Amino acid sequence: MGWLDRVDDQVDALTHARDLQEASRSAEAVGVLDRVLRTTADPYTKADALVQRLCALINLGRTAEFTRAIEEASGAVRDLPEPYLHGHLNALAALAAHHQGALDRCVMHLVRASRALKAAEDRDRDTAWGWHDLAMAYSYLSFHGHALGAIERARQHGAAAGIPEETFAAPGIRLRNAVALDHNGDSDGCLRVLRDIAADLARFVADGRADRLRPSSLAAYGYAAVRRAALGDPVPVGPEPARLLDHSGDSARARDMRQLGHVCLAVADGRPIEAITRLDSARVSAETLGAAEPSRLRSIAFSRAGDHAAAHRADRMAFRLAGQRNDRLRDVYIDGIALRIDHEEMRREAARYEGEALTDPLTGLPNRRQLERHIASVVSRGERVVIGVCDLDGFKAVNTHHGHHSGDLVLQRIAGVINRVMRRGDFVARYGGDEFVVVLSGAGMAEAAEVTRRIDAAVRTEDWESLVPGTPVGLSIGFAEVSGTGTALRDALGAAFEIADREMLRAKNRTRAS
Protein backbone atom coordinates (compact mmCIF):
# COMPACT_ATOMS: atom_id res chain seq x y z
CA MET A 1 0.00 0.00 0.00
CA GLY A 2 1.49 3.33 -1.07
CA TRP A 3 1.76 6.32 1.24
CA LEU A 4 -1.26 7.96 -0.40
CA ASP A 5 -3.48 4.90 -0.49
CA ARG A 6 -5.01 5.52 2.93
CA VAL A 7 -7.73 8.17 3.33
CA ASP A 8 -5.97 9.87 6.25
CA ASP A 9 -2.77 10.15 4.19
CA GLN A 10 -4.74 11.71 1.35
CA VAL A 11 -6.27 14.26 3.72
CA ASP A 12 -2.79 15.10 5.00
CA ALA A 13 -1.57 15.49 1.43
CA LEU A 14 -4.42 17.87 0.58
CA THR A 15 -3.65 19.92 3.69
CA HIS A 16 0.03 19.97 2.75
CA ALA A 17 -0.86 21.18 -0.76
CA ARG A 18 -2.91 24.04 0.71
CA ASP A 19 -0.01 25.01 2.98
CA LEU A 20 2.35 25.04 -0.01
CA GLN A 21 0.03 27.35 -1.94
CA GLU A 22 -0.30 29.68 1.03
CA ALA A 23 3.50 29.85 1.03
CA SER A 24 3.48 30.68 -2.73
CA ARG A 25 5.01 27.30 -3.61
CA SER A 26 2.32 26.34 -6.10
CA ALA A 27 4.59 24.29 -8.38
CA GLU A 28 5.32 21.91 -5.49
CA ALA A 29 1.60 21.83 -4.67
CA VAL A 30 0.80 20.66 -8.20
CA GLY A 31 3.16 17.70 -7.75
CA VAL A 32 1.49 16.70 -4.47
CA LEU A 33 -1.99 17.04 -5.96
CA ASP A 34 -1.10 15.00 -9.04
CA ARG A 35 0.02 12.15 -6.77
CA VAL A 36 -3.29 12.32 -4.87
CA LEU A 37 -5.25 12.23 -8.14
CA ARG A 38 -3.34 9.15 -9.35
CA THR A 39 -4.23 7.17 -6.23
CA THR A 40 -7.63 8.31 -4.94
CA ALA A 41 -11.00 6.73 -5.68
CA ASP A 42 -12.90 8.98 -3.24
CA PRO A 43 -15.08 11.52 -5.11
CA TYR A 44 -14.66 14.22 -2.42
CA THR A 45 -10.89 13.85 -2.34
CA LYS A 46 -10.75 13.97 -6.12
CA ALA A 47 -12.95 17.08 -6.29
CA ASP A 48 -10.93 18.86 -3.60
CA ALA A 49 -7.65 17.99 -5.32
CA LEU A 50 -8.85 19.18 -8.73
CA VAL A 51 -10.13 22.49 -7.33
CA GLN A 52 -6.82 23.02 -5.53
CA ARG A 53 -4.91 22.12 -8.68
CA LEU A 54 -6.84 24.73 -10.68
CA CYS A 55 -5.92 27.29 -8.03
CA ALA A 56 -2.24 26.36 -8.30
CA LEU A 57 -2.27 26.64 -12.09
CA ILE A 58 -3.80 30.11 -11.85
CA ASN A 59 -1.14 31.15 -9.34
CA LEU A 60 1.54 29.92 -11.72
CA GLY A 61 -0.02 31.68 -14.71
CA ARG A 62 -0.19 28.46 -16.76
CA THR A 63 -3.00 29.86 -18.93
CA ALA A 64 -2.92 27.14 -21.56
CA GLU A 65 -3.98 24.56 -18.94
CA PHE A 66 -6.91 26.54 -17.48
CA THR A 67 -9.70 25.25 -19.74
CA ARG A 68 -8.95 21.55 -19.24
CA ALA A 69 -8.44 22.03 -15.48
CA ILE A 70 -11.83 23.78 -15.18
CA GLU A 71 -13.55 21.02 -17.14
CA GLU A 72 -12.02 18.30 -14.97
CA ALA A 73 -12.83 20.09 -11.71
CA SER A 74 -16.39 20.86 -12.87
CA GLY A 75 -16.98 17.23 -13.72
CA ALA A 76 -15.77 16.15 -10.27
CA VAL A 77 -17.76 18.78 -8.35
CA ARG A 78 -20.99 18.68 -10.36
CA ASP A 79 -22.79 15.94 -8.44
CA LEU A 80 -21.47 16.72 -4.96
CA PRO A 81 -23.80 18.61 -2.61
CA GLU A 82 -21.24 20.79 -0.76
CA PRO A 83 -21.90 24.41 -1.81
CA TYR A 84 -18.42 25.56 -0.76
CA LEU A 85 -16.89 23.35 -3.48
CA HIS A 86 -19.16 24.84 -6.13
CA GLY A 87 -18.47 28.34 -4.83
CA HIS A 88 -14.71 27.91 -4.71
CA LEU A 89 -14.61 26.32 -8.16
CA ASN A 90 -16.62 29.16 -9.70
CA ALA A 91 -14.47 31.77 -7.98
CA LEU A 92 -11.36 30.18 -9.51
CA ALA A 93 -13.09 29.78 -12.88
CA ALA A 94 -13.85 33.52 -12.77
CA LEU A 95 -10.15 34.26 -12.20
CA ALA A 96 -9.20 31.97 -15.07
CA ALA A 97 -11.78 33.54 -17.41
CA HIS A 98 -10.48 36.97 -16.48
CA HIS A 99 -6.91 36.02 -17.36
CA GLN A 100 -8.22 34.62 -20.67
CA GLY A 101 -10.00 37.91 -21.42
CA ALA A 102 -13.50 36.36 -21.32
CA LEU A 103 -15.25 38.99 -19.21
CA ASP A 104 -18.79 37.76 -19.82
CA ARG A 105 -17.84 34.25 -18.66
CA CYS A 106 -15.94 35.75 -15.74
CA VAL A 107 -18.98 37.67 -14.48
CA MET A 108 -21.19 34.60 -14.88
CA HIS A 109 -18.82 32.60 -12.66
CA LEU A 110 -18.70 35.45 -10.12
CA VAL A 111 -22.48 35.33 -9.74
CA ARG A 112 -22.47 31.55 -9.37
CA ALA A 113 -19.62 31.65 -6.84
CA SER A 114 -21.32 34.25 -4.69
CA ARG A 115 -24.60 32.32 -4.62
CA ALA A 116 -22.93 29.03 -3.75
CA LEU A 117 -20.73 30.47 -1.00
CA LYS A 118 -23.66 32.30 0.58
CA ALA A 119 -25.42 28.92 0.77
CA ALA A 120 -22.47 27.32 2.61
CA GLU A 121 -23.48 27.04 6.26
CA ASP A 122 -20.16 25.89 7.75
CA ARG A 123 -17.73 28.65 8.73
CA ASP A 124 -14.68 26.56 8.00
CA ARG A 125 -11.28 26.86 6.33
CA ASP A 126 -12.49 25.72 2.92
CA THR A 127 -15.33 28.24 2.76
CA ALA A 128 -12.99 30.99 3.96
CA TRP A 129 -10.62 30.29 1.08
CA GLY A 130 -13.55 30.23 -1.33
CA TRP A 131 -14.52 33.76 -0.24
CA HIS A 132 -10.87 34.82 -0.46
CA ASP A 133 -10.56 33.66 -4.07
CA LEU A 134 -13.90 35.26 -4.94
CA ALA A 135 -12.61 38.53 -3.47
CA MET A 136 -9.51 38.27 -5.63
CA ALA A 137 -11.62 37.70 -8.74
CA TYR A 138 -13.80 40.72 -7.94
CA SER A 139 -10.67 42.78 -7.40
CA TYR A 140 -9.06 41.83 -10.72
CA LEU A 141 -12.30 42.72 -12.47
CA SER A 142 -12.24 46.16 -10.74
CA PHE A 143 -15.39 45.52 -8.68
CA HIS A 144 -13.55 46.90 -5.67
CA GLY A 145 -16.57 47.29 -3.38
CA HIS A 146 -17.60 43.67 -3.97
CA ALA A 147 -13.99 42.59 -3.39
CA LEU A 148 -13.83 44.30 0.01
CA GLY A 149 -17.13 42.71 1.03
CA ALA A 150 -15.98 39.23 -0.01
CA ILE A 151 -12.62 39.49 1.77
CA GLU A 152 -14.44 40.57 4.92
CA ARG A 153 -16.49 37.37 4.68
CA ALA A 154 -13.25 35.42 4.24
CA ARG A 155 -11.90 37.00 7.44
CA GLN A 156 -15.08 36.17 9.37
CA HIS A 157 -15.07 32.53 8.23
CA GLY A 158 -11.32 32.35 8.78
CA ALA A 159 -11.61 33.68 12.33
CA ALA A 160 -14.26 31.05 13.11
CA ALA A 161 -11.92 28.36 11.73
CA GLY A 162 -8.90 29.64 13.68
CA ILE A 163 -7.10 31.16 10.69
CA PRO A 164 -4.95 34.17 11.74
CA GLU A 165 -6.11 37.60 10.59
CA GLU A 166 -2.93 38.25 8.62
CA THR A 167 -3.63 35.28 6.32
CA PHE A 168 -6.47 37.26 4.74
CA ALA A 169 -4.82 40.69 4.94
CA ALA A 170 -5.17 40.81 1.13
CA PRO A 171 -3.26 44.06 0.50
CA GLY A 172 -3.40 43.31 -3.23
CA ILE A 173 -7.12 44.09 -3.27
CA ARG A 174 -6.62 47.60 -1.93
CA LEU A 175 -3.49 48.02 -4.07
CA ARG A 176 -5.50 47.43 -7.25
CA ASN A 177 -8.09 49.90 -5.98
CA ALA A 178 -5.32 52.47 -5.41
CA VAL A 179 -3.70 52.19 -8.84
CA ALA A 180 -7.13 52.26 -10.51
CA LEU A 181 -7.73 55.64 -8.84
CA ASP A 182 -4.39 56.88 -10.18
CA HIS A 183 -5.14 55.60 -13.69
CA ASN A 184 -8.32 57.66 -13.64
CA GLY A 185 -6.57 60.85 -12.53
CA ASP A 186 -7.07 60.67 -8.75
CA SER A 187 -3.46 60.49 -7.55
CA ASP A 188 -4.34 61.97 -4.16
CA GLY A 189 -6.88 59.22 -3.60
CA CYS A 190 -4.34 56.65 -4.71
CA LEU A 191 -1.81 57.91 -2.14
CA ARG A 192 -4.37 57.82 0.66
CA VAL A 193 -5.13 54.15 -0.01
CA LEU A 194 -1.42 53.31 -0.32
CA ARG A 195 -0.77 54.99 3.05
CA ASP A 196 -3.56 52.91 4.61
CA ILE A 197 -1.89 49.76 3.25
CA ALA A 198 1.42 50.85 4.82
CA ALA A 199 -0.34 51.44 8.15
CA ASP A 200 -1.68 47.88 8.10
CA LEU A 201 1.81 46.47 7.50
CA ALA A 202 3.20 48.64 10.30
CA ARG A 203 0.57 47.19 12.64
CA PHE A 204 1.52 43.62 11.74
CA VAL A 205 5.21 44.44 12.23
CA ALA A 206 4.54 46.07 15.61
CA ASP A 207 2.51 43.03 16.72
CA GLY A 208 5.24 40.62 15.65
CA ARG A 209 3.05 39.03 12.99
CA ALA A 210 4.81 40.17 9.82
CA ASP A 211 6.65 36.85 9.45
CA ARG A 212 3.27 35.10 9.13
CA LEU A 213 2.19 37.15 6.11
CA ARG A 214 1.88 35.25 2.84
CA PRO A 215 4.64 35.87 0.26
CA SER A 216 2.15 37.28 -2.22
CA SER A 217 0.98 39.73 0.46
CA LEU A 218 4.57 40.80 1.12
CA ALA A 219 5.01 41.53 -2.59
CA ALA A 220 1.84 43.66 -2.58
CA TYR A 221 3.03 45.58 0.51
CA GLY A 222 6.37 46.14 -1.22
CA TYR A 223 4.75 47.41 -4.40
CA ALA A 224 2.45 49.72 -2.44
CA ALA A 225 5.52 51.28 -0.80
CA VAL A 226 7.51 51.81 -4.00
CA ARG A 227 4.44 53.06 -5.88
CA ARG A 228 4.11 55.76 -3.21
CA ALA A 229 7.76 56.62 -3.68
CA ALA A 230 7.31 56.88 -7.46
CA LEU A 231 4.56 59.44 -6.86
CA GLY A 232 6.91 61.44 -4.64
CA ASP A 233 5.63 60.28 -1.26
CA PRO A 234 8.27 59.28 1.33
CA VAL A 235 8.80 55.54 1.77
CA PRO A 236 7.39 54.60 5.19
CA VAL A 237 9.70 53.41 7.96
CA GLY A 238 9.67 49.61 8.14
CA PRO A 239 10.69 46.62 6.06
CA GLU A 240 12.75 47.52 3.00
CA PRO A 241 10.39 47.54 -0.04
CA ALA A 242 12.91 45.83 -2.35
CA ARG A 243 13.16 42.89 0.05
CA LEU A 244 9.38 42.66 0.29
CA LEU A 245 9.15 42.50 -3.51
CA ASP A 246 11.64 39.63 -3.57
CA HIS A 247 9.49 37.52 -1.17
CA SER A 248 7.04 36.64 -3.93
CA GLY A 249 7.49 32.88 -4.30
CA ASP A 250 6.39 31.42 -7.63
CA SER A 251 3.21 33.49 -8.06
CA ALA A 252 2.91 34.97 -11.57
CA ARG A 253 1.14 38.05 -10.21
CA ALA A 254 3.85 38.65 -7.63
CA ARG A 255 6.51 38.31 -10.35
CA ASP A 256 4.72 41.04 -12.28
CA MET A 257 4.72 43.27 -9.21
CA ARG A 258 8.43 42.61 -8.71
CA GLN A 259 9.20 43.75 -12.28
CA LEU A 260 7.06 46.88 -12.05
CA GLY A 261 8.26 47.49 -8.50
CA HIS A 262 11.85 47.85 -9.67
CA VAL A 263 10.62 50.37 -12.24
CA CYS A 264 9.09 52.39 -9.38
CA LEU A 265 12.32 52.12 -7.38
CA ALA A 266 14.34 53.45 -10.32
CA VAL A 267 11.99 56.44 -10.59
CA ALA A 268 12.11 57.09 -6.85
CA ASP A 269 15.94 56.89 -6.85
CA GLY A 270 16.23 59.51 -9.62
CA ARG A 271 16.96 57.03 -12.44
CA PRO A 272 14.00 57.65 -14.79
CA ILE A 273 15.82 56.54 -17.97
CA GLU A 274 16.58 53.19 -16.33
CA ALA A 275 12.91 52.96 -15.35
CA ILE A 276 11.85 53.50 -18.99
CA THR A 277 14.38 50.89 -20.17
CA ARG A 278 13.03 48.40 -17.63
CA LEU A 279 9.48 49.07 -18.85
CA ASP A 280 10.56 48.41 -22.44
CA SER A 281 11.70 44.90 -21.50
CA ALA A 282 9.06 44.12 -18.84
CA ARG A 283 6.68 41.29 -19.64
CA VAL A 284 3.75 41.58 -17.28
CA SER A 285 0.12 40.54 -17.50
CA ALA A 286 -2.35 43.33 -18.11
CA GLU A 287 -4.53 41.69 -15.46
CA THR A 288 -2.18 42.01 -12.48
CA LEU A 289 -2.51 45.77 -11.90
CA GLY A 290 -4.54 46.80 -14.92
CA ALA A 291 -3.51 47.38 -18.53
CA ALA A 292 -2.92 51.07 -17.76
CA GLU A 293 -0.22 50.58 -15.11
CA PRO A 294 2.86 50.33 -17.40
CA SER A 295 1.73 53.43 -19.34
CA ARG A 296 1.12 55.34 -16.11
CA LEU A 297 4.59 54.41 -14.81
CA ARG A 298 6.07 55.43 -18.16
CA SER A 299 4.36 58.82 -17.80
CA ILE A 300 5.79 59.31 -14.30
CA ALA A 301 9.28 58.34 -15.50
CA PHE A 302 9.18 60.69 -18.51
CA SER A 303 7.99 63.49 -16.25
CA ARG A 304 10.93 62.90 -13.86
CA ALA A 305 13.26 62.91 -16.88
CA GLY A 306 11.91 66.31 -17.94
CA ASP A 307 10.25 65.07 -21.15
CA HIS A 308 6.81 66.45 -20.41
CA ALA A 309 5.45 65.95 -23.92
CA ALA A 310 6.22 62.22 -23.77
CA ALA A 311 4.83 62.11 -20.22
CA HIS A 312 1.58 63.66 -21.44
CA ARG A 313 1.27 61.14 -24.30
CA ALA A 314 1.87 58.21 -21.93
CA ASP A 315 -0.61 59.59 -19.42
CA ARG A 316 -3.25 59.93 -22.13
CA MET A 317 -2.61 56.32 -23.13
CA ALA A 318 -3.01 55.19 -19.49
CA PHE A 319 -6.25 57.14 -19.15
CA ARG A 320 -7.53 55.68 -22.44
CA LEU A 321 -6.71 52.11 -21.39
CA ALA A 322 -8.40 52.61 -18.04
CA GLY A 323 -11.45 54.11 -19.73
CA GLN A 324 -11.70 51.28 -22.25
CA ARG A 325 -11.61 48.77 -19.41
CA ASN A 326 -14.26 50.62 -17.41
CA ASP A 327 -16.53 50.92 -20.46
CA ARG A 328 -16.18 47.24 -21.27
CA LEU A 329 -16.86 46.19 -17.70
CA ARG A 330 -19.92 48.43 -17.53
CA ASP A 331 -21.27 47.00 -20.79
CA VAL A 332 -20.73 43.45 -19.59
CA TYR A 333 -22.38 44.06 -16.24
CA ILE A 334 -25.25 46.36 -17.15
CA ASP A 335 -26.25 44.34 -20.19
CA GLY A 336 -27.07 41.54 -17.79
CA ILE A 337 -24.41 39.01 -18.75
CA ALA A 338 -23.83 38.50 -15.04
CA LEU A 339 -27.40 37.30 -14.75
CA ARG A 340 -27.59 34.98 -17.75
CA ILE A 341 -26.64 31.97 -15.73
CA ASP A 342 -28.20 29.05 -17.58
CA HIS A 343 -31.30 26.89 -18.07
CA GLU A 344 -34.32 27.20 -15.80
CA GLU A 345 -32.54 28.91 -12.91
CA MET A 346 -31.69 31.84 -15.16
CA ARG A 347 -35.20 32.01 -16.62
CA ARG A 348 -36.69 32.24 -13.12
CA GLU A 349 -34.21 34.92 -12.09
CA ALA A 350 -34.65 36.97 -15.28
CA ALA A 351 -38.05 38.38 -14.31
CA ARG A 352 -36.78 39.48 -10.93
CA TYR A 353 -33.62 41.06 -12.27
CA GLU A 354 -35.11 42.56 -15.44
CA GLY A 355 -34.03 46.16 -15.80
CA GLU A 356 -32.02 46.00 -12.59
CA ALA A 357 -28.37 47.02 -12.44
CA LEU A 358 -26.82 46.02 -9.16
CA THR A 359 -24.18 48.71 -9.46
CA ASP A 360 -24.56 52.41 -10.21
CA PRO A 361 -22.87 52.74 -13.63
CA LEU A 362 -21.51 56.26 -13.03
CA THR A 363 -19.77 55.84 -9.67
CA GLY A 364 -19.32 52.06 -9.50
CA LEU A 365 -21.03 52.04 -6.10
CA PRO A 366 -23.91 49.71 -5.14
CA ASN A 367 -27.31 51.13 -6.01
CA ARG A 368 -30.45 51.59 -3.89
CA ARG A 369 -31.65 48.01 -4.32
CA GLN A 370 -28.30 46.62 -3.19
CA LEU A 371 -28.37 49.04 -0.26
CA GLU A 372 -31.71 47.72 0.98
CA ARG A 373 -30.55 44.11 0.66
CA HIS A 374 -27.37 44.88 2.56
CA ILE A 375 -29.18 46.54 5.45
CA ALA A 376 -31.68 43.68 5.65
CA SER A 377 -28.82 41.16 5.72
CA VAL A 378 -26.94 43.00 8.48
CA VAL A 379 -30.05 43.49 10.63
CA SER A 380 -31.03 39.83 10.19
CA ARG A 381 -27.69 38.89 11.80
CA GLY A 382 -28.65 40.89 14.87
CA GLU A 383 -26.05 43.63 14.33
CA ARG A 384 -26.59 47.28 15.16
CA VAL A 385 -26.92 49.45 12.07
CA VAL A 386 -26.53 53.19 11.60
CA ILE A 387 -27.32 54.80 8.25
CA GLY A 388 -26.07 58.15 7.04
CA VAL A 389 -27.61 60.28 4.29
CA CYS A 390 -24.99 62.37 2.46
CA ASP A 391 -26.01 65.20 0.13
CA LEU A 392 -23.68 67.36 -1.96
CA ASP A 393 -23.53 71.10 -1.29
CA GLY A 394 -22.98 73.34 -4.32
CA PHE A 395 -23.76 70.63 -6.87
CA LYS A 396 -26.37 72.68 -8.71
CA ALA A 397 -23.77 75.40 -9.27
CA VAL A 398 -21.36 72.81 -10.70
CA ASN A 399 -23.89 71.72 -13.33
CA THR A 400 -24.89 75.32 -14.06
CA HIS A 401 -21.37 76.71 -14.47
CA HIS A 402 -19.48 73.71 -15.83
CA GLY A 403 -22.06 71.39 -17.37
CA HIS A 404 -23.28 67.91 -16.58
CA HIS A 405 -20.07 66.18 -17.64
CA SER A 406 -18.21 68.04 -14.88
CA GLY A 407 -21.08 67.19 -12.56
CA ASP A 408 -20.54 63.51 -13.32
CA LEU A 409 -16.82 63.88 -12.55
CA VAL A 410 -17.67 65.46 -9.19
CA LEU A 411 -20.04 62.59 -8.36
CA GLN A 412 -17.35 60.06 -9.25
CA ARG A 413 -14.78 61.90 -7.16
CA ILE A 414 -17.06 62.28 -4.12
CA ALA A 415 -17.89 58.56 -4.29
CA GLY A 416 -14.18 57.78 -4.11
CA VAL A 417 -13.62 60.26 -1.26
CA ILE A 418 -16.39 58.74 0.88
CA ASN A 419 -15.30 55.16 0.15
CA ARG A 420 -11.70 55.82 1.11
CA VAL A 421 -12.40 57.03 4.65
CA MET A 422 -14.94 54.39 5.67
CA ARG A 423 -14.11 51.71 8.18
CA ARG A 424 -13.51 48.11 7.13
CA GLY A 425 -16.88 46.40 6.66
CA ASP A 426 -18.84 49.64 6.12
CA PHE A 427 -21.03 50.05 3.04
CA VAL A 428 -21.44 53.00 0.65
CA ALA A 429 -24.16 53.32 -2.00
CA ARG A 430 -25.38 55.94 -4.42
CA TYR A 431 -29.02 56.56 -3.52
CA GLY A 432 -29.83 58.78 -6.48
CA GLY A 433 -28.85 62.14 -7.94
CA ASP A 434 -26.24 63.75 -5.70
CA GLU A 435 -27.30 61.75 -2.64
CA PHE A 436 -25.24 58.92 -1.14
CA VAL A 437 -25.94 56.60 1.79
CA VAL A 438 -23.42 55.02 4.13
CA VAL A 439 -24.17 52.05 6.39
CA LEU A 440 -22.15 51.45 9.54
CA SER A 441 -22.49 47.87 10.77
CA GLY A 442 -22.07 47.10 14.46
CA ALA A 443 -21.93 50.81 15.24
CA GLY A 444 -23.80 53.47 17.18
CA MET A 445 -24.06 57.22 16.99
CA ALA A 446 -20.64 57.75 18.58
CA GLU A 447 -18.98 55.90 15.71
CA ALA A 448 -21.22 57.80 13.27
CA ALA A 449 -19.91 61.10 14.63
CA GLU A 450 -16.32 59.97 14.01
CA VAL A 451 -17.14 58.85 10.46
CA THR A 452 -18.84 62.22 9.85
CA ARG A 453 -15.66 63.99 10.96
CA ARG A 454 -13.49 61.87 8.67
CA ILE A 455 -15.74 62.34 5.63
CA ASP A 456 -15.99 66.07 6.25
CA ALA A 457 -12.21 66.40 6.59
CA ALA A 458 -11.61 64.39 3.40
CA VAL A 459 -14.10 66.46 1.38
CA ARG A 460 -12.63 69.72 2.67
CA THR A 461 -9.06 68.75 1.73
CA GLU A 462 -9.97 67.51 -1.76
CA ASP A 463 -8.74 69.74 -4.60
CA TRP A 464 -12.12 70.72 -6.08
CA GLU A 465 -10.70 73.93 -7.53
CA SER A 466 -8.69 72.05 -10.15
CA LEU A 467 -11.76 70.02 -11.15
CA VAL A 468 -14.50 72.72 -11.12
CA PRO A 469 -12.82 76.13 -10.64
CA GLY A 470 -14.80 78.72 -8.70
CA THR A 471 -17.52 76.32 -7.52
CA PRO A 472 -16.66 74.88 -4.09
CA VAL A 473 -18.09 71.47 -3.27
CA GLY A 474 -19.16 70.34 0.19
CA LEU A 475 -21.12 67.52 1.78
CA SER A 476 -23.84 67.53 4.45
CA ILE A 477 -24.44 64.35 6.45
CA GLY A 478 -27.15 63.13 8.82
CA PHE A 479 -27.14 59.81 10.70
CA ALA A 480 -29.84 57.69 12.33
CA GLU A 481 -29.96 54.24 13.89
CA VAL A 482 -32.11 51.47 12.38
CA SER A 483 -34.16 49.48 14.88
CA GLY A 484 -36.44 46.74 13.65
CA THR A 485 -36.37 43.20 12.24
CA GLY A 486 -38.48 40.88 10.15
CA THR A 487 -41.69 42.39 8.76
CA ALA A 488 -41.07 45.60 10.74
CA LEU A 489 -37.75 46.22 9.03
CA ARG A 490 -39.12 48.20 6.09
CA ASP A 491 -41.01 50.57 8.40
CA ALA A 492 -37.98 50.93 10.67
CA LEU A 493 -35.76 51.60 7.68
CA GLY A 494 -38.15 54.24 6.37
CA ALA A 495 -38.25 55.95 9.76
CA ALA A 496 -34.46 55.91 10.03
CA PHE A 497 -34.11 57.45 6.59
CA GLU A 498 -36.53 60.24 7.55
CA ILE A 499 -34.52 61.03 10.69
CA ALA A 500 -31.19 60.89 8.85
CA ASP A 501 -32.60 63.11 6.10
CA ARG A 502 -33.76 65.70 8.65
CA GLU A 503 -30.33 65.66 10.31
CA MET A 504 -28.71 66.11 6.93
CA LEU A 505 -30.91 69.16 6.19
CA ARG A 506 -30.02 70.64 9.59
CA ALA A 507 -26.34 70.20 8.77
CA LYS A 508 -26.89 71.84 5.38
CA ASN A 509 -28.67 74.80 6.99
CA ARG A 510 -25.84 75.21 9.50
CA THR A 511 -23.37 75.31 6.61
CA ARG A 512 -25.40 77.98 4.82
CA ALA A 513 -25.75 80.03 8.00
CA SER A 514 -22.00 80.03 8.54
Stockholm file with secondary structure:
# STOCKHOLM 1.0

chainA/1-514         MGWLDRVDDQVDALTHARDLQEASRSAEAVGVLDRVLRTTADPYTKADALVQRLCALINLGRTAEFTRAIEEASGAVRDLPEPYLHGHLNALAALAAHHQGALDRCVMHLVRASRALKAAEDRDRDTAWGWHDLAMAYSYLSFHGHALGAIERARQHGAAAGIPEETFAAPGIRLRNAVALDHNGDSDGCLRVLRDIAADLARFVADGRADRLRPSSLAAYGYAAVRRAALGDPVPVGPEPARLLDHSGDSARARDMRQLGHVCLAVADGRPIEAITRLDSARVSAETLGAAEPSRLRSIAFSRAGDHAAAHRADRMAFRLAGQRNDRLRDVYIDGIALRIDHEEMRREAARYEGEALTDPLTGLPNRRQLERHIASVVSRGERVVIGVCDLDGFKAVNTHHGHHSGDLVLQRIAGVINRVMRRGDFVARYGGDEFVVVLSGAGMAEAAEVTRRIDAAVRTEDWESLVPGTPVGLSIGFAEVSGTGTALRDALGAAFEIADREMLRAKNRTRAS
#=GR chainA/1-514 SS CCTTSSHHHHHHHHHHHHHHHHTTCHHHHHHHHHHHHHHCCCHHHHHHHHHHHHHHHHHHTCGGGHHHHHHHHHHHHTTCCCHHHHHHHHHHHHHHHHHTTCHHHHHHHHHHHHHHHHHCCCCSHHHHHHHHHHHHHHHHTTCHHHHHHHHHHHHHHHHHTTCCGGGGCCHHHHHHHHHHHHHTTCHHHHHHHHHHHHHHHHHHHHTTCGGGSCHHHHHHHHHHHHHHHHTTCCCCSSSCHHHHHTCCTTCHHHHHHHHHHHHHHHHHTTCHHHHHHHHHHCCCCHHHHCTTHHHHHHHHHHHHHTCHHHHHHHHHHHHHHHHHHHHHHHHHHHTTGGGCCCHHHHHHHHHHHTTCCSBCTTTCSBCHHHHHHHHHHHHHTTCCEEEEEEEEESHHHHHHHHCHHHHHHHHHHHHHHHHHHSCTTCEEEEEETTEEEEEEETCCHHHHHHHHHHHHHHHHHSCHHHHSTTCCCEEEEEEEEECCCGGGHHHHHHHHHHHHHHHHHHHHHHHHHC
#=GC SS_cons         CCTTSSHHHHHHHHHHHHHHHHTTCHHHHHHHHHHHHHHCCCHHHHHHHHHHHHHHHHHHTCGGGHHHHHHHHHHHHTTCCCHHHHHHHHHHHHHHHHHTTCHHHHHHHHHHHHHHHHHCCCCSHHHHHHHHHHHHHHHHTTCHHHHHHHHHHHHHHHHHTTCCGGGGCCHHHHHHHHHHHHHTTCHHHHHHHHHHHHHHHHHHHHTTCGGGSCHHHHHHHHHHHHHHHHTTCCCCSSSCHHHHHTCCTTCHHHHHHHHHHHHHHHHHTTCHHHHHHHHHHCCCCHHHHCTTHHHHHHHHHHHHHTCHHHHHHHHHHHHHHHHHHHHHHHHHHHTTGGGCCCHHHHHHHHHHHTTCCSBCTTTCSBCHHHHHHHHHHHHHTTCCEEEEEEEEESHHHHHHHHCHHHHHHHHHHHHHHHHHHSCTTCEEEEEETTEEEEEEETCCHHHHHHHHHHHHHHHHHSCHHHHSTTCCCEEEEEEEEECCCGGGHHHHHHHHHHHHHHHHHHHHHHHHHC
//
